[in-house]
């Protein structure tokens, strides 16, 4: 499956630490391909792992105690699982971004969408 695609996710498994020894699987075997110029929307039930999948794409899983347990995650040929912080700094918010589902973190109703996207 991994070739010359913009984004390639193969059998991605994301776990979260519950205790020092106990882990909970929150995303199991997510796979998808996004080609250059393609736009996708990610939908699913509450708790299905949408946000954690998106967090894996911007390198912020650790903020929630989650981590990539297995699988492959490549953006424009870059292995995001092993990427160093300097690589993330060049990608996050500049080449990859997402709109969170939280109403409090979503669009500001007193600003235009264009202004918010530019910001």
C-alpha positions as CSV (number, residue, x, y, z in Angstrom):
1,X,0.0,0.0,0.0
2,X,2.8,2.4,0.7
3,X,3.8,4.3,-2.4
4,X,4.0,7.9,-3.7
5,X,0.8,9.2,-2.0
6,X,0.5,12.4,0.1
7,X,-0.6,10.6,3.2
8,X,-0.4,6.9,3.8
9,X,-1.7,5.2,6.9
10,X,-1.4,1.4,7.2
11,X,-2.7,-0.7,10.0
12,X,-2.2,2.2,12.5
13,X,-2.9,1.2,16.1
14,X,-3.0,3.8,18.8
15,X,-3.0,2.9,22.5
16,X,-3.3,5.0,25.7
17,X,-1.6,4.2,29.0
18,X,-4.2,3.6,31.7
19,X,-1.7,2.5,34.4
20,X,2.0,1.7,34.3
21,X,1.2,-1.8,33.1
22,X,-2.2,-1.5,31.5
23,X,-2.8,-0.2,28.0
24,X,-6.1,0.5,26.2
25,X,-6.4,0.3,22.5
26,X,-8.3,3.4,21.2
27,X,-7.6,3.1,17.4
28,X,-7.2,-0.4,15.9
29,X,-6.0,-1.0,12.3
30,X,-6.8,2.4,10.7
31,X,-5.7,2.5,7.1
32,X,-6.2,5.1,4.4
33,X,-4.6,6.9,1.5
34,X,-4.9,10.5,0.5
35,X,-3.6,11.6,-2.8
36,X,-2.2,15.1,-3.6
37,X,-5.1,17.6,-4.1
38,X,-7.6,15.4,-2.3
39,X,-9.7,16.7,0.6
40,X,-11.3,14.4,3.1
41,X,-13.6,14.6,6.1
42,X,-13.4,12.1,8.9
43,X,-16.7,11.2,10.5
44,X,-17.7,8.6,13.1
45,X,-19.4,8.0,16.4
46,X,-18.2,9.8,19.5
47,X,-15.3,7.9,20.9
48,X,-14.5,6.1,17.7
49,X,-10.9,7.5,17.6
50,X,-11.3,10.4,15.0
51,X,-9.5,12.9,17.2
52,X,-6.7,10.5,18.2
53,X,-6.1,9.6,14.5
54,X,-5.8,13.3,13.7
55,X,-3.5,13.9,16.7
56,X,-1.2,11.2,15.3
57,X,-1.0,13.3,12.1
58,X,0.1,16.4,13.9
59,X,2.3,14.7,16.5
60,X,0.3,15.5,19.6
61,X,-0.7,12.1,20.9
62,X,1.6,12.3,23.9
63,X,-0.3,15.2,25.3
64,X,-3.1,12.7,26.1
65,X,-0.9,9.9,27.2
66,X,-1.5,8.1,23.9
67,X,1.1,6.6,21.5
68,X,1.4,4.7,18.2
69,X,1.6,1.1,19.2
70,X,2.1,-0.2,15.6
71,X,1.5,0.5,12.0
72,X,2.8,2.9,9.4
73,X,2.2,6.6,9.0
74,X,3.8,8.6,6.2
75,X,3.3,12.1,4.9
76,X,4.8,13.0,1.6
77,X,7.4,10.2,2.0
78,X,8.3,11.2,5.6
79,X,7.9,8.6,8.3
80,X,5.9,10.5,11.0
81,X,6.3,7.8,13.6
82,X,10.1,8.3,13.8
83,X,10.2,12.0,12.8
84,X,12.3,14.3,15.0
85,X,10.9,17.4,16.6
86,X,12.6,19.6,13.9
87,X,10.6,17.8,11.2
88,X,7.4,18.2,13.1
89,X,8.1,21.9,13.5
90,X,8.3,22.2,9.7
91,X,5.1,20.1,9.1
92,X,2.7,20.9,11.9
93,X,0.4,23.7,11.2
94,X,2.1,24.5,7.9
95,X,1.6,21.3,5.8
96,X,-0.7,19.3,8.1
97,X,-3.6,20.7,10.2
98,X,-7.0,19.6,11.4
99,X,-10.1,21.3,12.7
100,X,-10.9,19.7,16.1
101,X,-14.4,18.5,16.9
102,X,-14.6,20.3,20.2
103,X,-17.1,23.1,20.0
104,X,-14.9,25.2,22.3
105,X,-11.9,24.7,20.1
106,X,-13.8,25.1,16.9
107,X,-14.4,28.1,14.7
108,X,-15.0,31.5,16.5
109,X,-18.4,32.8,15.6
110,X,-17.3,36.4,15.7
111,X,-14.5,36.0,13.2
112,X,-14.8,35.1,9.5
113,X,-13.7,31.6,8.5
114,X,-11.1,33.2,6.2
115,X,-9.6,35.1,9.1
116,X,-9.5,32.0,11.2
117,X,-7.9,29.9,8.5
118,X,-5.3,32.6,7.9
119,X,-4.5,32.8,11.6
